[in-house]
């Protein structure tokens, strides 16, 4: 059972001061703090449920209006978030990917049929192109709903592919002065348009590649798969240890059609499974490439967290602006918790216990328990009743005179 919230966690109070100037009214700041807290602690992430967790909550429509109608600016929120990340991280890797969130309504913004490669079937839901910063921590950066060319939600008829969305994400991150040096992506994003854009921005890149690309060998273009087979038969591979896993790896400079000269990495795991990676950095060796590409899995960690813990599955908004603001706030809530965890003296203890994402949430929950215990000796009987009502009747608005806030 969830605990009622009588006060905001201390890290929310402290870190929210950086955002106060972005809101015109004090009650908007309160709504902001409630969402930053609720996205972390609520079991269900609908706005109504988040609102109900707070002992002294008003009608949930106020929180809904803050997300769907308030005039705060998404770009300003993201800029403050980037500034906070830069204070913690001096260099890192930006990972590009997308994911599908299954939905069941037909009027929710952006829903459509999408093919889910991991499940091998079509899914009704949202497809979101996003990017994550991988450094000391994992920080979700920017998220955009992908609309198909003939989507009924695409009222402007200005179609943007996922490649174009990610190009815009990267340009925005540069404009916001995010400190990163490399972009990592899987085979689905590896194309000339995107890697050329990354190089124009002055950044390095690493991508997994399909074997149907063509490379130059002995003055003729041959399939990459054929070139890889030649490497297997003629080259000596190095043993590379990544954590507890062992790989056989070999790099090779090669000219790839449509891309130019790249450093190729062929990798075999202990089960004999192979993957091929490419980068524009011709001076990187096997370990340089492998350790950087390994950071791509941080975005998978975020996708699991984002879908469940941060409310993307529960989002039921029906407008582009509402969904965009919901994504902005949920990713910000995850970033604030990540930064607070890294700065906390408790961080070393959490690391010793395995540092699973669940530990961060337990840490905040212990503070709420402490707040409840410390409040019992100094609150009046009526306030005790409100706390009990918050547990037994969570959807009841407990303060009638502030329902219009």
Secondary structure as GFF3:
##gff-version 3
##sequence-region A 1 405
A	DSSP	alpha_helix	10	15	.	.	.	ID=ss1
A	DSSP	three_ten_helix	16	18	.	.	.	ID=ss2
A	DSSP	three_ten_helix	20	22	.	.	.	ID=ss3
A	DSSP	alpha_helix	26	41	.	.	.	ID=ss4
A	DSSP	alpha_helix	47	52	.	.	.	ID=ss5
A	DSSP	alpha_helix	60	68	.	.	.	ID=ss6
A	DSSP	alpha_helix	74	88	.	.	.	ID=ss7
A	DSSP	beta_strand	93	102	.	.	.	ID=ss8
A	DSSP	beta_strand	112	116	.	.	.	ID=ss9
A	DSSP	beta_strand	121	134	.	.	.	ID=ss10
A	DSSP	beta_strand	138	145	.	.	.	ID=ss11
A	DSSP	alpha_helix	162	175	.	.	.	ID=ss12
A	DSSP	beta_strand	182	185	.	.	.	ID=ss13
A	DSSP	alpha_helix	192	200	.	.	.	ID=ss14
A	DSSP	beta_strand	204	208	.	.	.	ID=ss15
A	DSSP	beta_strand	214	217	.	.	.	ID=ss16
A	DSSP	beta_strand	220	223	.	.	.	ID=ss17
A	DSSP	alpha_helix	224	234	.	.	.	ID=ss18
A	DSSP	beta_strand	238	242	.	.	.	ID=ss19
A	DSSP	beta_strand	245	256	.	.	.	ID=ss20
A	DSSP	beta_strand	260	268	.	.	.	ID=ss21
A	DSSP	beta_strand	274	279	.	.	.	ID=ss22
A	DSSP	alpha_helix	286	293	.	.	.	ID=ss23
A	DSSP	three_ten_helix	294	296	.	.	.	ID=ss24
A	DSSP	alpha_helix	297	308	.	.	.	ID=ss25
A	DSSP	alpha_helix	320	343	.	.	.	ID=ss26
A	DSSP	alpha_helix	347	352	.	.	.	ID=ss27
A	DSSP	alpha_helix	357	375	.	.	.	ID=ss28
A	DSSP	alpha_helix	381	392	.	.	.	ID=ss29
A	DSSP	three_ten_helix	400	402	.	.	.	ID=ss30
###
